[in-house]
Amino acid sequence: MEIEHKVYPHLKKPFGAFCHAVRANGFLFLSGFTASETPAEHGDIVEQTESTLDQMKSLLEAEGMGLKDVVKVTVYVTELDRLMDVHDVRFRYFGDTLPASTLVQVTSLVRPSLKIEIEAVAALPN
């Protein structure tokens, strides 16, 4: 099995000891993305969700893929009071190709200003 660790120059450099994504066994595993160091970092959870999904979409497009190829997401949130708004954003971005999903509430993320982090697994095209 070939494993390829990917860092994309058009995205902000990963913070810490990880890469943006790993290609392995027919899948692309995306690290957790946040609105860190974007204009949305100090915005509300809706703005942060949009920023996060925009980054993930950009990474997938660099691979010739799209959000339709995402088969699983894990979502970490620090607040649940606007969860339905987060779901509305996800419906807008994923449309009819909703991935399997896990959502976990956490006390905090890497920066106190962050309200959401999303990681994903996408199926590579044949």
N, C-alpha and C positions, 0 to 999 in steps of 0.2 A: 504494500500500500504506500503510495506516495503522499507525503504531507508537505504542504507549502504554506509558510507563514507570510502573511501579506501586511504591508504598511502602504497606505495610499498618500502620495504627496499632496493631494488637494484637500486632505482632511487635517485637522490639527494633530500634532504629534501625540501619540499615546502617552498618557501620564502613568508612569510606573513601568513595571516589567511585563509588558504584554504587547501584542500586535493588534491591529484593527480586526483582522480576520484570519482564519485558517481554513485552507482547502484540504479536504480529506474524504476519501471513500464516497465520492458523489455528492458531497455536501459542502456548503460554505458556512462556517460557524462565525458569526459576528460577535465581537466583544460587546460588553455593555456600553451603550452610548447615552450621553446626557447633554444638557444644554450648556455645559461648562465652557467658559471662554467664548460664548456666543452672545449676541445682543439679548437673547431670551433668558440668560442665566438668572437675572433678578426679576423675571416676569412671573406670571402665574403658571399653574400647572398645564393649562391649555397651550400657552405659548411655548413652554418647555417641551411638551409632547410633540408639537409641530416641528420644532427645531431638531429634536432627536430623530424623528422619522425622516425629516429632510436629509440629515446626514446619512442615515442608513440607506435611503433611496439613492443618494449620490454614490455611495460605495457600490451598491448593487449595479447601478448603471455603468460604472467603470468596469464591471465584469460582464457587461452585455446582458444584464438581468434586470429584474424589477421587483417591486414589492409582491407581485403575484407569485413569485417564486419562493416566498417565505412560507415555511411549513410549521414553524413553532416560534413563539416569542415568550420570553419571561420578562415580566414587568414588575419593577420595584417602585413603590410609591411611599412618600412620607405622610400623605394625607389622603383620606378617603372621601372627604366632603364634596369633592368635585369629580367623583369617579364617573358619573354619567357623561360629563363633559369630555373626559378623557376617552370614553367609549365612542362618543360622537366623532372625535378627531380620528380615532382608529378606523371607524366605518368610512370616513371620507378618504383616507389614504389607502386602505386595503379593498374597499368596495366589496364585491361579491366573493373575493378570494381570501376570506378570513382564515388566518392560521390557527392552529391549536395554540392555547394560551394558558399561562399560569400568572396570577397576580399575587404579589406578596406586599403587605405593608411592613415597612421598616422604620426604625427610629430616626435614622439619618443616612445620608449618602456621603460621598467623599468631601463635599463642600456643603456648609449649612444652607446655602441659597438654593440648592438643587432639590427638586420635588419628585423627579421621576428618572429612572434609568431603564433602558430596554436593551435586552440582548436577543439575538435571533439565530435561527438555523434556516438556511435556504437550500433548496434542492438545485444542484447544478443542471443546466440543460444537457441533453444527450449529445 
